[in-house]
Amino acid sequence: MEREVRYCTSEDGTRIAYCMEGEGPPLVICNGGWNSFANEYVDEVEAHRLAWRGHTTVRYDLRGVGLSDRDAEAYDLDRMTADLEAVVRSSKLDRFALWATSFSVAPAILFAVRHPKRISRLILERVITRGADVMPQENLDALVQLIGSNWEMATQMLADLGIRHTPEAGLAIAQMSRENIEPEVAAQMLTDLYATGDVHGSLKDVACPTLIAHRREDTIFPFAAAQHAAAVIPQARLLALSGSGQVSVGPDAEDNVRAMAAFLDEDPETRAIAVTAGPSGSETTFRTILFTDMEGSTSLTQRLGDAAAQDVLRTHNSIVRDALTAHGGTEIKHTGDGIMASFTSASTALEAAVAIQKALAVHRSDNTESTIRVRIGLNAGEPVAEDEDLFGTAVQLAARVCDKAEPGQILASNVVQELAAGKGFTFADQGEASLKGFEKPVRLHEVRWHD
């Protein structure tokens, strides 16, 4: 579907602008802050499109912003939540994934609590769940005063504090803010949300799987707020990112939004149905790649003989394939000394890896003459699918990570560790490693699987 701009009316008569585009499972996106889908920072939205592709997206401008009514009467939490309800009702959506940022986080949480059966997955960026967590009242009063006296300085200050990753980005975002909202409206929105936007008591009632993405050194929205939300929301996981500012701006933006796309892809309801065609008609989609590699397979053959060594290999294959079946993995190919597999989520790939090592440990305790010790390596990315095989950098890196592992060890790349944050796995940071064929060092994490 090509982009269609539409309008709906909230319960207090405010007109809310929204747009629909794309094809696939529905994904409602609540713009954060003073962003507008009609006037936005290109790098940010292009990064997000990596996660949004394969979905029918519904994006709307907050009241007072962009193409929505620019002079609404109030901007409190109940009215902002009613705006989201109006957009959903007008779009005729029944069940969908919901994605919210900064100012939209509290309305999204309240909507999810009020309509638990309608939200399949929830993604929250730069979490605000209570105004007082962002700044004390006196700081808010000073900011509101600055907005009223010097709008240009206020927008530039906010961009410089916590949004930009380059001076050019800061200038562009500040200018867009001034175009998208009037200063008196901006001041009123901050005041109303600060006073009413407390959803701390509602966090425990969010019933859907939730991913919270937040930078550790965020200078505007404290990381502690994200930690608190991740601890209280029952099915939440935290994607803790380095640096400050928007998750989708900066040199790591692509990796961050891919992690969020993988979260959506874990659930058949929200899994992207579209893929990107490569130059030769091949296909790419986000996957976690797992490699196994048996220790000393050549020496094993020499010690046991061909027939006995083949029995050992068959045992390895059976254990690995049982784990793939149990955890939704797909065997891509046998590599001679191991198996390559792919998964739609990092957590299920890690669960399979742990299951493999535990099953092999049991086998070793019962078969001291034919012990099997296996290296396992994992990486996540967008491999190219062609002729029932997977190719590309994501696959090559997974193989190199496996090469770096010790027998009996599970090693994961940094992106896998971030995707599985908050899912109950224990990681030990192994630092950066130089991998054959890769110019830059790669940070690796050991997955602890022993009881």
C-alpha positions as CSV (number, residue, x, y, z in Angstrom):
1,M,0.0,0.0,0.0
2,E,1.3,3.4,-0.9
3,R,1.2,6.0,1.9
4,E,-2.3,7.3,2.6
5,V,-2.8,10.3,4.9
6,R,-6.0,10.1,6.9
7,Y,-7.8,12.0,9.7
8,C,-9.8,10.9,12.7
9,T,-11.5,12.7,15.5
10,S,-10.6,12.1,19.2
11,E,-13.3,12.1,21.9
12,D,-12.8,15.8,22.6
13,G,-13.1,16.8,19.0
14,T,-9.3,17.1,18.2
15,R,-8.4,16.1,14.7
16,I,-5.5,13.6,14.6
17,A,-3.6,13.0,11.4
18,Y,-2.3,9.5,10.6
19,C,-0.9,7.6,7.7
20,M,-1.0,4.0,6.6
21,E,1.5,2.2,4.3
22,G,3.0,-1.1,3.5
23,E,1.7,-4.7,3.7
24,G,1.8,-7.3,6.3
25,P,0.8,-7.6,10.0
26,P,-0.4,-4.3,11.5
27,L,2.1,-2.2,13.5
28,V,0.9,1.0,15.1
29,I,3.7,3.5,15.6
30,C,3.2,6.4,18.1
31,N,5.5,9.3,17.2
32,G,7.6,10.5,20.1
33,G,8.1,14.1,21.1
34,W,7.6,16.7,18.4
35,N,8.1,14.4,15.4
36,S,5.7,14.4,12.4
37,F,5.5,11.7,9.8
38,A,5.2,14.5,7.2
39,N,8.4,16.3,8.4
40,E,11.0,14.1,10.1
41,Y,14.7,13.4,10.3
42,V,15.6,11.2,7.3
43,D,18.3,9.1,9.0
44,E,16.1,8.2,11.9
45,V,13.1,7.1,9.8
46,E,15.3,5.2,7.3
47,A,16.8,3.3,10.2
48,H,13.4,2.5,11.5
49,R,12.2,1.2,8.2
50,L,14.5,-1.8,8.6
51,A,12.2,-2.9,11.4
52,W,8.9,-1.7,9.9
53,R,9.2,-3.4,6.5
54,G,7.0,-6.3,6.0
55,H,4.2,-4.7,8.1
56,T,1.2,-2.4,7.5
57,T,2.3,0.6,9.5
58,V,-0.1,3.1,11.1
59,R,1.8,6.2,12.2
60,Y,0.2,9.3,13.7
61,D,1.1,12.8,14.8
62,L,0.5,13.7,18.4
63,R,-2.2,16.4,19.0
64,G,-0.6,19.8,18.6
65,V,2.1,18.4,16.3
66,G,2.6,18.3,12.5
67,L,-0.6,17.6,10.6
68,S,-2.8,17.1,13.6
69,D,-4.7,19.9,15.1
70,R,-2.1,22.4,16.3
71,D,-4.3,24.1,19.0
72,A,-5.8,21.4,21.1
73,E,-7.2,22.4,24.5
74,A,-5.2,20.0,26.7
75,Y,-2.4,17.4,26.4
76,D,-3.0,15.2,29.5
77,L,-2.5,11.4,29.5
78,D,-6.2,10.5,29.2
79,R,-6.5,12.7,26.1
80,M,-3.3,11.4,24.5
81,T,-4.5,7.8,25.1
82,A,-7.9,8.7,23.6
83,D,-6.1,9.9,20.5
84,L,-4.4,6.6,20.1
85,E,-7.7,4.8,20.5
86,A,-9.3,7.0,17.8
87,V,-6.5,6.2,15.4
88,V,-6.9,2.4,16.1
89,R,-10.7,2.7,15.7
90,S,-10.4,4.6,12.5
91,S,-7.8,2.2,11.0
92,K,-10.2,-0.7,11.8
93,L,-7.5,-2.7,13.6
94,D,-8.4,-5.6,15.9
95,R,-5.0,-7.0,17.2
96,F,-1.7,-5.4,16.4
97,A,1.8,-4.6,17.6
98,L,2.4,-1.2,19.2
99,W,5.6,0.8,19.1
100,A,6.0,4.0,21.2
101,T,8.7,6.6,21.9
102,S,9.3,9.1,24.7
103,F,6.1,11.2,25.1
104,S,4.0,8.4,23.6
105,V,5.2,5.7,26.0
106,A,2.8,6.5,28.8
107,P,-0.3,6.6,26.5
108,A,0.9,3.3,24.9
109,I,1.2,1.6,28.3
110,L,-2.2,2.8,29.4
111,F,-3.7,1.6,26.1
112,A,-2.1,-1.8,26.5
113,V,-3.5,-2.1,30.0
114,R,-7.0,-1.0,29.0
115,H,-7.0,-3.3,25.9
116,P,-4.9,-6.3,26.8
117,K,-6.3,-8.6,24.1
118,R,-5.6,-6.2,21.3
119,I,-1.8,-5.8,21.7
120,S,0.3,-8.7,20.6
121,R,3.8,-7.1,21.2
122,L,4.9,-3.8,22.7
123,I,8.1,-1.9,21.9
124,L,9.1,1.1,24.0
125,E,12.0,3.5,23.2
126,R,13.4,6.1,25.6
127,V,10.9,5.3,28.4
128,I,9.1,7.9,30.4
129,T,6.6,6.5,32.9
130,R,6.5,9.4,35.4
131,G,7.3,13.1,34.8
132,A,9.3,13.4,38.1
133,D,11.7,10.8,36.9
134,V,12.8,13.0,34.0
135,M,13.4,16.2,35.9
136,P,12.4,18.0,39.2
137,Q,9.6,20.5,39.0
138,E,11.9,23.5,39.2
139,N,13.8,22.3,36.1
140,L,10.6,21.9,34.2
141,D,9.5,25.4,35.1
142,A,12.8,26.8,33.9
143,L,12.5,24.8,30.6
144,V,8.9,26.1,30.0
145,Q,10.1,29.6,30.7
146,L,12.9,29.2,28.2
147,I,10.5,27.9,25.6
148,G,8.4,31.0,26.0
149,S,11.2,33.5,25.8
150,N,13.6,31.9,23.3
151,W,12.0,29.0,21.3
152,E,15.0,28.6,19.0
153,M,17.5,28.3,21.9
154,A,15.2,25.8,23.7
155,T,14.8,23.5,20.7
156,Q,18.6,23.6,20.0
157,M,19.4,23.0,23.6
158,L,17.2,19.9,23.7
159,A,18.7,18.6,20.5
160,D,22.2,19.2,21.7
161,L,21.5,17.5,25.1
162,G,20.0,14.3,24.1
163,I,19.0,13.8,20.5
164,R,21.8,14.5,18.1
165,H,24.8,12.3,17.2
166,T,26.3,14.9,14.8
167,P,26.1,18.7,14.8
168,E,24.2,18.5,11.5
169,A,21.6,16.2,13.0
170,G,21.1,18.5,15.9
171,L,20.5,21.5,13.7
172,A,18.1,19.6,11.5
173,I,16.1,18.1,14.4
174,A,15.8,21.4,16.2
175,Q,14.6,23.1,13.0
176,M,12.0,20.4,12.5
177,S,10.8,20.7,16.0
178,R,10.1,24.4,15.5
179,E,8.2,23.7,12.3
180,N,6.1,20.9,13.8
181,I,4.9,22.5,17.0
182,E,4.3,26.0,18.3
183,P,6.2,27.1,21.4
184,E,3.1,27.7,23.6
185,V,1.8,24.2,22.6
186,A,5.2,22.6,23.4
187,A,5.2,24.3,26.8
188,Q,1.6,23.2,27.5
189,M,2.3,19.6,26.4
190,L,5.3,19.3,28.7
191,T,3.4,20.8,31.6
192,D,0.3,18.5,31.2
193,L,2.2,15.3,30.6
194,Y,4.5,16.0,33.6
195,A,1.5,16.4,35.8
196,T,-0.6,13.5,34.5
197,G,1.7,11.0,32.8
198,D,2.4,8.7,35.7
199,V,1.9,5.1,34.7
200,H,4.1,3.5,37.4
201,G,1.1,1.7,38.9
202,S,0.0,0.3,35.5
203,L,3.3,-1.3,34.6
204,K,2.6,-4.6,36.4
205,D,-0.6,-4.9,34.4
206,V,1.0,-4.9,30.9
207,A,0.1,-8.4,29.7
208,C,2.0,-8.6,26.4
209,P,5.7,-9.4,25.6
210,T,7.5,-6.0,25.8
211,L,10.9,-4.8,24.5
212,I,12.4,-1.7,26.1
213,A,15.2,0.0,24.1
214,H,17.1,2.7,26.0
215,R,20.7,4.2,25.9
216,R,22.6,3.9,29.2
217,E,23.9,7.5,29.2
218,D,20.7,9.2,28.0
219,T,21.0,12.8,29.1
220,I,17.3,13.6,29.0
221,F,15.5,10.3,29.8
222,P,17.2,8.5,32.7
223,F,18.2,4.9,32.1
224,A,16.9,4.0,35.5
225,A,13.3,4.6,34.3
226,A,13.9,1.9,31.6
227,Q,15.4,-0.5,34.2
228,H,12.4,0.0,36.5
229,A,9.9,-0.6,33.7
230,A,11.7,-3.7,32.6
231,A,11.8,-5.0,36.1
232,V,8.0,-4.5,36.7
233,I,6.4,-5.4,33.4
234,P,6.0,-9.2,33.6
235,Q,7.1,-10.2,30.1
236,A,9.6,-7.4,29.5
237,R,13.2,-7.5,28.3
238,L,15.6,-4.6,28.2
239,L,17.8,-3.7,25.2
240,A,20.4,-1.6,27.0
241,L,22.4,0.4,24.5
242,S,25.6,2.4,24.8
243,G,25.7,6.2,24.4
244,S,22.9,8.8,24.7
245,G,20.1,10.1,22.5
246,Q,17.7,8.4,20.2
247,V,18.0,4.7,19.6
248,S,17.6,5.1,15.9
249,V,20.2,7.8,15.3
250,G,23.9,7.2,15.3
251,P,26.5,4.7,14.0
252,D,24.7,1.8,15.8
253,A,21.2,2.7,14.7
254,E,20.9,-0.1,12.2
255,D,21.9,-2.8,14.7
256,N,19.5,-1.4,17.2
257,V,16.4,-1.4,15.0
258,R,17.3,-4.9,13.7
259,A,17.2,-6.1,17.3
260,M,13.7,-4.6,17.6
261,A,12.7,-6.2,14.3
262,A,13.9,-9.5,15.6
263,F,11.6,-9.1,18.6
264,L,8.6,-8.6,16.4
265,D,9.7,-11.6,14.3
266,E,9.6,-13.9,17.2
267,D,5.8,-14.0,17.1
268,P,3.9,-15.4,14.1
269,E,1.3,-12.7,14.7
270,T,3.8,-9.9,14.2
271,R,6.4,-11.6,11.9
272,A,7.2,-9.6,8.8
273,I,5.8,-11.3,5.8
274,A,7.8,-9.3,3.2
275,V,11.5,-9.7,2.4
276,T,13.9,-7.7,0.4
277,A,15.0,-9.1,-2.9
278,G,18.7,-9.1,-3.6
279,P,20.3,-8.3,-6.9
280,S,19.9,-11.8,-8.2
281,G,16.4,-12.4,-6.8
282,S,17.7,-13.9,-3.6
283,E,15.9,-13.0,-0.3
284,T,17.1,-11.6,3.0
285,T,15.4,-11.5,6.4
286,F,16.6,-11.2,9.9
287,R,17.8,-14.5,11.4
288,T,20.0,-15.9,14.2
289,I,22.6,-18.3,12.8
290,L,24.0,-21.2,14.9
291,F,27.0,-23.3,14.0
292,T,28.2,-26.5,15.8
293,D,31.7,-28.0,15.3
294,M,32.9,-31.3,16.8
295,E,36.3,-31.3,18.5
296,G,39.0,-33.4,16.9
297,S,36.8,-35.2,14.4
298,T,39.9,-36.3,12.4
299,S,41.7,-37.7,15.4
300,L,38.5,-39.4,16.5
301,T,38.3,-41.3,13.2
302,Q,41.9,-42.4,13.6
303,R,41.4,-43.5,17.2
304,L,38.0,-45.3,16.7
305,G,38.0,-46.2,13.1
306,D,35.6,-45.1,10.4
307,A,32.5,-47.1,11.5
308,A,32.7,-46.1,15.2
309,A,33.5,-42.5,14.4
310,Q,30.5,-42.4,12.1
311,D,28.4,-43.6,15.0
312,V,29.7,-40.7,17.1
313,L,28.8,-38.2,14.3
314,R,25.3,-39.7,14.1
315,T,24.9,-39.2,17.8
316,H,26.0,-35.6,17.4
317,N,23.6,-35.1,14.5
318,S,20.7,-36.6,16.5
319,I,21.3,-34.4,19.6
320,V,21.6,-31.2,17.5
321,R,18.5,-32.0,15.4
322,D,16.4,-32.9,18.5
323,A,17.3,-29.5,19.9
324,L,16.5,-27.7,16.6
325,T,13.1,-29.4,16.5
326,A,12.3,-28.6,20.2
327,H,13.3,-24.9,19.7
328,G,12.0,-24.1,16.3
329,G,15.4,-24.1,14.5
330,T,15.9,-24.9,10.8
331,E,18.8,-27.0,9.7
332,I,20.5,-25.4,6.8
333,K,23.2,-27.9,6.0
334,H,25.7,-30.4,7.5
335,T,29.3,-29.1,7.4
336,G,31.0,-32.4,7.8
337,D,32.1,-31.8,11.4
338,G,28.9,-29.9,12.5
339,I,25.6,-28.4,11.6
340,M,24.5,-24.9,10.5
341,A,21.0,-23.8,11.6
342,S,18.9,-20.7,11.6
343,F,16.3,-19.3,14.0
344,T,13.7,-16.5,13.9
345,S,14.8,-15.3,17.4
346,A,18.0,-15.1,19.3
347,S,16.4,-16.5,22.5
348,T,15.3,-19.7,20.9
349,A,18.7,-20.1,19.2
350,L,20.4,-19.7,22.6
351,E,17.9,-22.2,24.2
352,A,18.8,-24.7,21.5
353,A,22.5,-24.1,22.0
354,V,22.2,-24.7,25.8
355,A,20.1,-27.8,25.2
356,I,22.7,-29.2,22.8
357,Q,25.6,-28.8,25.3
358,K,23.5,-30.2,28.2
359,A,22.5,-33.3,26.1
360,L,26.1,-33.8,25.1
361,A,27.2,-33.6,28.7
362,V,24.8,-36.3,29.7
363,H,26.1,-38.4,26.7
364,R,29.7,-38.0,27.8
365,S,28.9,-39.2,31.3
366,D,27.5,-42.4,29.9
367,N,30.0,-43.0,27.1
368,T,33.6,-42.3,28.2
369,E,35.1,-44.0,25.2
370,S,33.4,-41.8,22.6
371,T,33.1,-38.5,24.2
372,I,31.7,-35.7,22.0
373,R,32.7,-32.1,22.7
374,V,31.3,-29.4,20.5
375,R,32.0,-25.7,19.9
376,I,28.9,-23.6,19.3
377,G,28.9,-20.1,17.8
378,L,26.0,-17.7,17.2
379,N,25.4,-14.4,15.3
380,A,22.4,-12.5,14.1
381,G,21.8,-10.5,11.0
382,E,20.3,-10.6,7.5
383,P,21.7,-13.6,5.6
384,V,20.9,-14.0,1.9
385,A,18.7,-17.0,1.1
386,E,19.4,-18.8,-2.1
387,D,19.0,-22.4,-3.3
388,E,17.9,-23.5,0.2
389,D,21.1,-22.2,1.7
390,L,22.1,-19.0,3.6
391,F,25.1,-16.8,2.6
392,G,26.6,-13.4,3.5
393,T,28.3,-11.6,6.3
394,A,25.9,-12.7,9.1
395,V,26.7,-16.4,8.2
396,Q,30.4,-15.9,7.9
397,L,30.6,-14.1,11.2
398,A,28.7,-16.9,13.0
399,A,31.2,-19.4,11.6
400,R,34.1,-17.4,12.8
401,V,32.6,-17.0,16.2
402,C,32.2,-20.8,16.3
403,D,35.9,-21.2,15.3
404,K,36.8,-19.0,18.3
405,A,34.9,-21.1,20.8
406,E,36.6,-23.8,23.0
407,P,35.2,-27.3,23.0
408,G,32.1,-27.4,25.2
409,Q,31.7,-23.6,25.0
410,I,28.9,-21.4,23.5
411,L,30.0,-18.1,22.1
412,A,27.7,-15.4,20.9
413,S,28.3,-12.1,19.1
414,N,27.3,-8.8,20.7
415,V,24.1,-8.5,18.7
416,V,22.9,-11.8,19.9
417,Q,23.6,-10.9,23.5
418,E,21.7,-7.6,23.1
419,L,18.7,-9.4,21.5
420,A,18.5,-11.8,24.4
421,A,18.9,-9.3,27.2
422,G,16.5,-9.9,30.0
423,K,15.5,-13.4,28.8
424,G,17.2,-15.3,31.6
425,F,20.5,-16.2,30.0
426,T,23.8,-15.7,31.7
427,F,26.5,-14.0,29.6
428,A,30.2,-13.5,30.4
429,D,31.8,-10.7,28.4
430,Q,34.9,-12.1,26.6
431,G,36.0,-8.7,25.2
432,E,36.8,-7.9,21.6
433,A,38.3,-10.6,19.4
434,S,39.9,-10.4,16.0
435,L,38.2,-12.8,13.6
436,K,39.6,-14.1,10.3
437,G,38.3,-12.1,7.4
438,F,36.9,-9.2,9.5
439,E,38.6,-5.9,9.6
440,K,37.2,-4.7,12.9
441,P,37.3,-6.7,16.2
442,V,34.0,-8.3,17.3
443,R,32.9,-8.3,21.0
444,L,32.0,-11.9,22.1
445,H,30.1,-13.2,25.0
446,E,30.2,-16.7,26.5
447,V,26.8,-18.2,27.3
448,R,27.0,-20.0,30.6
449,W,25.1,-23.3,30.4
450,H,26.3,-25.4,33.3
451,D,23.8,-25.9,36.1
